[in-house]
Amino acid sequence: LSKVFTNLPLVPDKPIDIGVQKFCEACALCARHCPSNSIPNGERTDEAWNEQNVPGMLKWPARAMKCLDWWVKNCNHCSICIRICPWNKPNDRLHKFVRLFAEYNILPKLVIYFDQLLGYGKQVKQIHYAQNPEVELISPEE
């Protein structure tokens, strides 16, 4: 969902398998709940669908501009993919235990079921940014 650009010299190393890939293959909640269909559901690909994707890396490439267009047309942020992801939870004992199951690919569907049963990922009522009392609007002249 994001990129980090740096000129810091980095030493290439091998990826560490913590179970995320297998978990995502079994889950796909983000793709199924994306209102703009910006996240693909299915097999990973090494194709780049637009200039935001790097070709040659096996992944689920996101359609970032399609996502941004949805945000703009709805005058609100979405973040459903981040909110609904069972992997993206607090770092407490319960969630560390659940990630252990995912790391060893044990019962991913059960983990997803309990994640939803506990109410994670539920959409809260959004308000337009201009109606939010915590937002300070800045005029174009400033």
Residue, then its C-alpha position, 0 to 999 in steps of 0.5 A: l500500500s505504500k513505498v519507501f524511497t531511500n538512498l540509504p545503502l542496503v545489503p540485500d538479504k533473504p526474505i523471512d517467511i512469517g506466514v503472511q503470504k499463505f495467510c493472504e492466499a487463504c484470506a483475501l478479505c481485503a480484495r473481497h471488501c474493496p469498494s473500488n475493486s483496486i485489490p486483485n483476488g486470486e493468484r499473485t502475478d509478476e505483471a505491473w498493471n500501472e506505473q505504481n507497480v514494480p514488474g517482475m515481483l510476484k505479488w498482488p499489485a494494487r490499482a492505486m489510482k483506482c483506489l485514489d479516484w474512489w476516495v476523491k469521488n466519495c469525498n472521504h477516505c476508505s482504508i477498508c483493506i487496512r481495517i479488515c485485514p486480520w494480520n493488521k491487529p494490535n501486538d498483544r498476546l492474543h494476536k501474537f498467538v493468532r499470528l503463530f497459527a498463521e505462521y505455521n499455516i494452521l487453520p487460517k479460515l478459523v483465524i479469519y472467522f474469529d477475527q470477524l466474530l470479535g468485530y475487527g474490521k467493522q466500518v464505523k460511520q464516516i463523516h465528511y471531512a468538512q463536518n468533522p469538528e476535529v478538522e481545521l479547514i484552510s482557505p486557498e489564500e493561506 
